């Protein structure tokens, strides 16, 4: 699949990007090469191949899910100008 300059300019407009003619040509070539790579990858037969979450067949080391900090809500609320029921009170922004 190939992309022409009009497609690149339309994509740039949708992304709110300003492109020069030189940039449009460069992006046209880059996007066309990416799409040709995707087409090439889609042509590969992947029947019977399970998807991998990690190609190295490793498991991630996880730490124990334990609380390491004390609850300091009251300390933080003490600095607020207004609080109620353990919550910060702020001015209404939207009517």
C-alpha positions in Angstrom: 0.0 0.0 0.0 1.3 3.4 -0.9 0.4 6.8 0.5 0.3 9.9 -1.7 1.0 13.5 -0.6 -2.7 14.3 -0.2 -3.1 11.5 2.3 -0.1 12.8 4.3 -1.5 16.3 4.2 -4.9 15.0 5.4 -3.3 13.1 8.2 -1.2 16.1 9.2 -4.4 18.3 9.2 -6.2 15.8 11.4 -3.2 15.8 13.8 -3.0 19.6 13.7 0.5 19.5 12.3 2.0 22.1 9.9 4.0 20.4 7.2 6.2 21.9 4.4 6.3 20.3 1.0 9.7 18.7 1.8 8.3 17.3 5.1 5.3 15.9 3.3 7.5 14.1 0.8 9.7 12.7 3.6 6.6 11.5 5.6 5.1 10.0 2.4 8.1 7.8 1.9 8.4 6.9 5.6 4.7 6.1 6.0 4.7 4.1 2.7 7.7 2.0 4.0 5.9 1.4 7.3 2.8 0.2 5.5 4.8 -2.1 3.2 6.4 -3.6 6.3 3.0 -4.2 7.9 1.8 -5.9 4.6 4.9 -8.0 4.6 4.3 -9.1 8.2 0.6 -9.8 7.6 1.6 -12.2 4.8 3.5 -14.5 7.2 1.7 -17.6 8.2 1.1 -17.6 12.0 -1.3 -20.5 12.3 -0.6 -22.5 15.4 1.7 -19.9 17.0 0.6 -18.7 20.4 1.1 -15.0 21.2 3.8 -14.2 23.7 3.8 -11.6 26.4 7.5 -11.8 26.6 9.8 -13.3 24.0 12.4 -14.3 26.6 10.1 -16.8 28.4 10.9 -15.0 31.7 8.6 -14.1 34.6 8.7 -10.7 36.1 10.0 -10.3 39.6 7.3 -8.7 41.8 7.6 -7.3 45.2 5.2 -8.3 48.0 2.1 -6.1 48.1 2.5 -4.6 51.5 1.9 -1.2 52.9 5.2 0.7 53.4 3.9 4.2 54.3 1.8 5.3 57.2 -1.6 6.9 56.6 -0.9 10.6 56.8 -4.2 11.9 55.5 -4.9 14.0 58.7 -1.4 15.6 58.3 -2.1 16.6 54.7 -5.7 17.8 55.5 -4.3 20.0 58.3 -2.6 22.2 55.6 -5.8 22.6 53.6 -7.8 25.8 54.0 -11.2 23.9 54.0 -12.0 20.3 54.5 -15.1 18.2 55.2 -15.4 14.5 56.1 -11.8 13.8 55.2 -12.0 15.6 51.8 -10.5 18.8 50.4 -13.1 21.5 49.7 -12.4 23.5 46.6 -14.2 26.3 44.8 -16.8 25.4 42.2 -15.3 25.8 38.8 -18.1 24.7 36.4 -21.7 26.1 36.7 
